Amino acid sequence: MSILSRRRFFCACGAVAAPLAAHAQTTPALPPPPSPTDALARIVEGNRLFRIDDPTRPEMNQARRETLGRGQRPFAAILGCADSRVAPEELFHAGLGHLFTVRIAGNSATLATIGTLEYAVEELHVPLILVMGHERCGAVTAAKELLETGASLPGVLNELVLPIVPAVIAARRSGAADVIDAAVRIHAQRTAKRMSEGPGLLAQAVRERKLRIEPAYYDLDNGAVSILPH
């Protein structure tokens, strides 16, 4: 490359770099993530607002959409059931970009759901994961029927409910009056424990106190989300 060619090349690079640098200076930095404790407090308060039918919906407007176009900083991740009655953004009175949601029937920790949550923690610095089961869960009911009858479910539904069967067994052994309800709670607790104590990125973040993983239960009748004991 001749001296003249190099000069033209660097001038062109400078012309491109200048507006990029100016854009970087005007683009606001993402806010730091809250602490795990503060994130849990926001979850609890959001559910309170949902239960009292608070009419406001935070940050659901054009300005928020434009901000999110530059990046996201959700304050919590939810591993929840795909049930249409259990929409995390509604239950926690959350706006756009507030929650990183992963939903699968029965809220089980599959490789795909764990990997998705690892992305949330590793790349987005999410400080809280809520593993949320719910009242009268169809996937848990199917797991109980599979255990009791041994009948194969159609399609690949067997694979979907098999991870829930150990929780059903534990609920039956506990002598609970409502086996399905007990199994929902046990499954959420065991799933949270598995992710907190396993060998992967999530357990490492828990050990470093960057992350909390909490099991939870949603009551369809009164709208309350309860944090379950570990």
For each residue, the residues with C-beta under 8 A, 3 or more apart:
1: 5 6 9
2: 5 6
3: 6 7
4: 7 8
5: 1 2 8 9
6: 1 2 3 9 10
7: 3 4 10 11
8: 4 5 11 12
9: 1 5 6 12 13
10: 6 7 13 14
11: 7 8 14 15
12: 8 9 15 16
13: 9 10 16 17
14: 10 11 17 18
15: 11 12 18
16: 12 13 19 20
17: 13 14 20 21
18: 14 15 21 22
19: 16 22 23
20: 16 17 23 24
21: 17 18 24 25
22: 18 19 25 26
23: 19 20 26 27
24: 20 21 27
25: 21 22
26: 22 23
27: 23 24 70
28: 67 70
29:
30: 71 72 73
31: 73
32:
33: 39 73 75 125 126 127
34: 38 39 42 75 127
35: 38 39 127
36: 39 40 127 128 209 210 211 212
37: 40 41 212
38: 34 35 41 42 127
39: 33 34 35 36 42 43 75 76 127 128 212
40: 36 37 43 44 76 128 212 214 227
41: 37 38 44 45
42: 34 38 39 45 46 75 76 92
43: 39 40 46 47 76 92 128 130 225
44: 40 41 47 48 227
45: 41 42 48 49
46: 42 43 49 50 91 92 93 94
47: 43 44 50 51 91 92 93 223 224 225
48: 44 45 51 52
49: 45 46 52 54 56 93
50: 46 47 53 54 90 91 92 93 223
51: 47 48 222 223 224
52: 48 49
53: 50
54: 49 50 93
55:
56: 49
57: 60 93 95
58: 93 94 95 98
59: 64 95 96 97 98
60: 57 64 95 96
61: 64 65
62: 65 66
63: 66 67
64: 59 60 61 67 68 95 96 97
65: 61 62 68 69 96
66: 62 63 69 70
67: 28 63 64 70 97
68: 64 65 71 72 96 97
69: 65 66
70: 27 28 66 67
71: 30 68
72: 30 68 97 100 124
73: 30 31 33 97 124 125
74: 77 97 98 99 100 120 124 126
75: 33 34 39 42 98 99 126 127 128
76: 39 40 42 43 92 98 99 100 126 127 128 129 130
77: 74 99 100 101 102 117 120 121 126 128 129 130
78: 88 92 99 100 101 102 103 129 130 132
79: 102 103 104 107 109 113 117 129 130 131 132 191
80: 86 88 101 102 103 107 130 132 134
81: 86 103 104 105 106 107 132 133 134 137 139
82: 103 104 105
83: 86 105 134 137 138
84: 87
85: 134 220
86: 80 81 83 91 132 134 218 220
87: 84 90 91
88: 78 80 91 92 94 99 101 103 132
89: 92 94 95 98 99 101
90: 50 87 93
91: 46 47 50 86 87 88 218 223 225
92: 42 43 46 47 50 76 78 88 89 98 99 225
93: 46 47 49 50 54 57 58 90
94: 46 58 88 89 98 99
95: 57 58 59 60 64 89 98
96: 59 60 64 65 68
97: 59 64 67 68 72 73 74
98: 58 59 74 75 76 89 92 94 95
99: 74 75 76 77 78 88 89 92 94
100: 72 74 76 77 78 120 124 126
101: 77 78 80 88 89
102: 77 78 79 80 113 116 117 120
103: 78 79 80 81 82 88 107
104: 79 81 82 107 108 110 112 113 160
105: 81 82 83 138 139 160
106: 81 137 139 140 143 160 161 163 164 187
107: 79 80 81 103 104 131 132 133 187 188 191
108: 104 113 160 163 164 187 191
109: 79 113 114 131 163 191 194 195
110: 104 113 114 163
111: 114 115
112: 104 115 116
113: 79 102 104 108 109 110 116 117
114: 109 110 111 117 118 195 200 202
115: 111 112 118 119
116: 102 112 113 119 120
117: 77 79 102 113 114 120 121 129 195 202
118: 114 115 121 122 200 201 202
119: 115 116 122 123 124
120: 74 77 100 102 116 117 123 124 126 129
121: 77 117 118 124 125 126 129 201 202 205 210 211
122: 118 119 201
123: 119 120
124: 72 73 74 100 119 120 121
125: 33 73 121 210
126: 33 74 75 76 77 100 120 121 129 211
127: 33 34 35 36 38 39 75 76 210 211 212
128: 36 39 40 43 75 76 77 211 212 213 214
129: 76 77 78 79 117 120 121 126 192 195 202 211 212 213 214
130: 43 76 77 78 79 80 214 215 216
131: 79 107 109 188 191 192 195 213 214 215 216
132: 78 79 80 81 86 88 107 188 215 216 217 218 225
133: 81 107 137 140 184 185 187 188 215 216 217 218
134: 80 81 83 85 86 137 184 217 218 219 220
135: 181 184 217 218 219 220 221
136: 141 180 181 220
137: 81 83 106 133 134 140 141 180 184
138: 83 105 141 142
139: 81 105 106 142 143 160 161 164
140: 106 133 137 143 144 161 164 167 168 180 183 184 187
141: 136 137 138 144 145 180
142: 138 139 145 146 153 157 161
143: 106 139 140 146 147 161 162 164 165 167 168 183
144: 140 141 147 148 168 179 180 183
145: 141 142 148 149 151
146: 142 143 149 150 151 153 158 161 162 165
147: 143 144 150 165 168 169
148: 144 145
149: 145 146
150: 146 147
151: 145 146
152: 158
153: 142 146 157 158 161
154: 157
155:
156: 159 160
157: 142 153 154 160 161
158: 146 152 153 161 162
159: 156 162
160: 104 105 106 108 139 156 157
161: 106 139 140 142 143 146 153 157 158 164 165
162: 143 146 158 159 165
163: 106 108 109 110 166
164: 106 108 139 140 143 161 167 168 183 187
165: 143 146 147 161 162 168 169
166: 163 169 170 190
167: 140 143 164 170 171 183 184 186 187 190
168: 140 143 144 147 164 165 171 172 179 180 183
169: 147 165 166 172 173
170: 166 167 173 174 183 186 190
171: 167 168 174 176 179 180 182 183 186
172: 168 169 176 179
173: 169 170
174: 170 171 182 186
175:
176: 171 172 179 181 182
177:
178: 181 182
179: 144 168 171 172 176 182 183
180: 136 137 140 141 144 168 171 183 184
181: 135 136 176 178 184 185
182: 171 174 176 178 179 185 186
183: 140 143 144 164 167 168 170 171 179 180 186 187
184: 133 134 135 137 140 167 180 181 187 188 217
185: 133 181 182 188 189 215 217 228
186: 167 170 171 174 182 183 189 190
187: 106 107 108 133 140 164 167 183 184 190 191
188: 107 131 132 133 184 185 191 192 215 216 217 228
189: 185 186 192 193 215 228 229 230
190: 166 167 170 186 187 193 194
191: 79 107 108 109 131 187 188 194 195 215
192: 129 131 188 189 195 196 213 214 215 230
193: 189 190 196 197 215 230
194: 109 190 191 197 198
195: 109 114 117 129 131 191 192 198 200 202 203 213
196: 192 193 202 203 206 213
197: 193 194 203 206
198: 194 195 202 203
199: 203
200: 114 118 195 203 204
201: 118 121 122 204 205
202: 114 117 118 121 129 195 196 198 205 206 211 213
203: 195 196 197 198 199 200 206 207
204: 200 201 207 208
205: 121 201 202 208 210 211
206: 196 197 202 203 209 210 211 212 213
207: 203 204
208: 204 205 211
209: 36 206
210: 36 121 125 127 205 206
211: 36 121 126 127 128 129 202 205 206 208
212: 36 37 39 40 127 128 129 206
213: 128 129 131 192 195 196 202 206
214: 40 128 129 130 131 192 227 228
215: 130 131 132 133 185 188 189 191 192 193 227 228 230
216: 130 131 132 133 188 225 226 227 228
217: 132 133 134 135 184 185 188 225 226 228
218: 86 91 132 133 134 135 223 224 225 226
219: 134 135 222 223 224 225 226
220: 85 86 134 135 136 223
221: 135
222: 51 219
223: 47 50 51 91 218 219 220
224: 47 51 218 219
225: 43 47 91 92 132 216 217 218 219
226: 216 217 218 219
227: 40 44 214 215 216
228: 185 188 189 214 215 216 217
229: 189
230: 189 192 193 215
